[in-house]
Amino acid sequence: MKQEVILSVKDLHVKFRLRGRELYAIRNVSLDVYKGESLAIVGESGSGKSVFTKTFMGLLDANGYIPSGEILYEGQDLAKLTREKDWQKIRGGEIAMIMQDPMTSLNPLKSIGEQIAEAIRLHQDIRGADRVRARVMDYLRDVGISEPERRYKQYAHEFSGGMRQRVVIAIALACNPKILICDEPTTALDVTIQAQIIRLLKELKEKYHLTIVFITHDLGVVANIADRVAVMYAGDFIEVGMAEEIFYDPKHPYTWALLSSLPQLGQRGEELFTIQGTPPSLFKEIRGDAFAPRNPRALKIDYLKEPPYFQVSPTHKAKTWLLDPRAPKVDPPEAIRNLKNLEVVYR
């Protein structure tokens, strides 16, 4: 059964003008987001994950711009929107975002209940103070906040970090979006609260028929929420596949390196694996495979020519010359070969 595409990015470029120079933040990427899925975008800090999704909502800062490419959503190209009034029709009511730090999203001068009520009045056809208040109570209960009548009147500083994140999720739900972008929403939380927030998002996805785009550098989090994974490096998607394909049959050396960094794969008494080197400068044009200088298994062609996508399965593709029929056989690291025996990594 063919999945319905809810948002389609085609040949997207994003640049930033910084100190008289241009930074190539997103380099000619294409990606379809399917209705009702949980898509995780993973990669190191600075790989372009947040920049990519901010283009869906017109949230690039003043120095950022889209020189070419398309972001197709319900018949319109979001990359062509320039007026704030047009973006206001998209933000919240169509595509909502949960940020990493809830304190930057919450107004310290307004009660929690009033902030959720404000989103309802802006994005839903619900009128009357009593009806709006009742809907706020529903959202508070849905995100797991007990005693909603008391909590309605409280302010952000009276909530813990995990509770604040639940409030931010409630505000996003109150906008009644079709797509929910979660930008590292569990990074600042301890592992127990992380697990609760991930479980909550999975429940809300089903109840509200959401499409979720989850941004993270933590593959352990990905294992618990993603249907599909897109691995980003230096402003480009280097591997895309179903979650089980990425975890149990990864093909790109960068994906191997990310997975090898999982604490579960560490050996007692040995140092955890780390990726050596640093990502390339995005102020310069990248030649070949961007990961080649950090890849101990790099081929000569990796330094000369950018690889195309090679199709591994109908749902799995990767940009690596190792998949070319002419390439020598290169085995993944031992940790990757052992992944299939480590059931706790995925799900």
Summary of the structure (lengths in Angstrom):
residues: 347
radius of gyration: 21.2
end to end distance: 23.9
largest distance: 69.0
contacts: 1073
relative contact order: 0.13
helix: 36%
strand: 23%
